[in-house]
């Protein structure tokens, strides 16, 4: 008895410990919300309720071939300096050295990676910046991924290499370099090839084009890509070893610069990501009988296309409005940490195929015109943690589907393809300099692309392909600008595919970015675009291209967008996981702060209770999440704050919040609807009832000064429930937050030149006093005299500024990543 | 005569024995040759008029104007330094068993030899004998090897905490973390309260100041704010990014632990209590260990190289085209360039 009674208390204590221990377990399990894969201090500002960090996911520096030919001299190191708020230089460059300058002697060693030194006035050097760029105070970026074109890392280092070391023979130069015959200086082997010579020559003519084309045709847009001739060490070299060796040097420099820029202290002021762009393109035609499908065999030869729907005797033709360029299949590849691949997987190693070339014979099992091979190779070499790269992880962000002529998001041909796209591509770049890809609306044919909300005409570009022909308004239709090229339609296709097959190949959260070639990440404000443009020498040094609507880098482009990631702290692991789980929103260039939650149990009064975020995480999922609950229609809560602006530059107030819903019905058809849920001309209820904000009348922005007049909401918050919810239908919901109208960059640009479209272009100078001094638009109006514009602008500038091709104001906006809803039975099948 | 005796007298046997003796002695000779010590250091370096002219011409072509006195000096010093490093490397036999050197020699022999198919070790040996090993590529290879050797220096590669601390102290400015504040803020939105915003704020402030409120409790009083009511460890610039400059400046001027007067932002009015203050300062050593270690190694390599080069120069006499010969060269500019160019490659 004694023993038994002694034992009982011990068991009780043990049981009590078990109970207490298991109560503590969930807390310990939740202690680390993301996996730490690198050696660094945790951030002091860690917040498990997460915070918005603004960053860049797409920018080019001098290490990209096309940027170098546009005379950009900012390298990755300079780009990080800019991102952190320091000043950098932009072309054109002036040589301000005096003849007998006391400069120190040049370095005697020939570097392995092209150096692009420059100085800022009033310093004197060979390359003095004639323009400067700097982010305003307080607008430094939190993070940046720099994405140079991976195919030409080596090619560019060879052609655009600035010689610094003189030599008398090849032996004076480092491995891989030779003594140039024309200039007796060490240059990489291949430098003197005709192609490289052409590339450098174009630089002096302000006209990048042909040389880039001669490189990109074999490497980026050909059916079976291969490296250009000067990459080969001997005639049997299929890999282009010379360029691969050079690429290694540049890729190492990219990694080193990223490491230098990364703040590993607990202050966590800045995060860099090692990244590159996979620049695949297709030279496709389209099927005569299925105009939204690309085809690529024997274009325009009268042969029937095997790629078009069966049963048709359909030709593959390149004769359609908007043809003449390449279908964009680009992706930005971002690595989680410094365990990266020895070289990027570019289009040459893993082609998307489908370009110009003799015949279409892609190796099994990869479909033509698909990123499946690249994504599969990337996953195997990195995400699967092979022995060589045990901590490696990467993700892929497709961009610019609006210029892919529908090819970016063709339905997968296999479940494997759907699977790898779902795993490796969690985000899409929904907006950038070359237009918004959210959706498309044309007043001439409302609803043709599915969308009936006029807001979808925002930053629409009228080009079907990169470098393709501009499509005149009478030719713009769903044949030339396929609905697949827009994200909202792609999201719908994704859930329809999922309802059918159990996996969503297009489960895409949203990123916004630039894709400029100035090496200035985060420079997304319209006013800066008016100053600096996007493409080095090609942009804004001369306005004939900037103001030309028929040029795909011209009048229809915009300042670019931005990505905000909700993460616990500003470190690589934390932000990368935010990108992976899609807890991001894209903006069209400004920086409003937006939260979005969805859940059946969200408190309906979330906007009047405290702790909005805590309630959201506890009772629902954030943007990018998936709901699969039973229990009635989910509620969605949105809280948005306007961009606060910066000194001398107030932000623009908010107009309204909308929620966009897409769903698929039982017969597999997709639908969409847009709901206005907060803000708008209807004022939000004022607590206490009686007093309203004073009415602000007049246009929301002064077109002459571009100052906002204060109409709008500084913040908006709402909880909304879907009145048309059907628990059996797959659906997605994303929030779109619109600002009040503000000046588009062309308004800043034209204002700066004194263009007033309300007045005539110029003044007549005529000996005939009847005409002299009269306003005029052309010589014909001056009775034999000359119609003179003022000094500040030219006739062309006046004409384009006043052409109405693009609006003077736009409503900048944010798009949150969608929240998907899956009927509960589907949830088990989805991996 | 016995069979053995007859055999012992046979010419064939004599021939064979002679052959073996000759063969064996030639082997010994060869070994003796390779075992011979390397030649002594040739400590006289001469730059001829032609050498100097070539250097000046190269400079002119690159920059478009002739070098001034300082630039000319640096050019010559660089050439002399290259030569010193090469000779020192030969003296230390750095070329033996060096893969790159071997490859170069094999390449050359395959060009000039009448029997290029021989094994590589033979080709290398013959190239050395023919003096083909004195060529510009090999000079450069050996010169770089010598530089690396000098960079390593006599000491080991161990870096201890004292070294890291010193590096940290030296680089304080770049490594400094900004001053930061952790605050609790209660937000009153203009869009919700209209003209009442400020008076509502004063009411709430009175409530906050009369009791003792935890951060959580105070947060309950706030209008919804996307980044919440508890802001942890924000720098002034980061506050400015979210709230605008006037707000950030006012918050950084607050005392700790007390509720502020209403502070305006573009969104409305905020009541702020500073919970924690972090002054600007360098991060603790642990956080920067890898960064600092790399920096220390880089510095060490530079210093070692510099010291090594100075020492080297005392062993050589340099004569340049008509200038006086002198032991070593006071190549201060050359040293900096040398170290500088290493850093650029680094």
Interface residues (C-beta under 8 A of the other chain):
Chain A: X39 X40 X41 X43 X44 X45 X46 X47 X49 X51 X52 X85 X99 X100 X102 X103 X104 X105 X106 X107 X108 X109 X111 X112 X137 X138 X139 X140 X163 X164 X166 X167 X168 X169 X171 X172 X174 X183 X184 X185 X264 X265 X266 X267 X269 X591 X593 X594 X595 X606 X607 X608 X609 X610 X611 X612 X613 X614 X639 X640 X641 X642 X644 X645 X646 X647 X650 X651 X684 X686 X687 X688 X691 X692 X693 X713 X714 X715 X716 X717
Chain B: X54 X58 X59 X61 X62 X63 X64 X65 X67 X68 X70 X71 X74 X75 X78 X135 X136 X137 X140 X175 X177 X178 X180 X189 X190 X191 X192 X193 X194 X195 X196 X219 X220 X221 X222 X223 X224 X225 X226 X227 X228 X229 X230 X232 X233 X234 X235 X237 X240 X241 X242 X243 X244 X245 X248 X265 X266 X267 X268 X278 X283 X286 X287 X288 X290 X291 X337 X340 X341 X344 X345
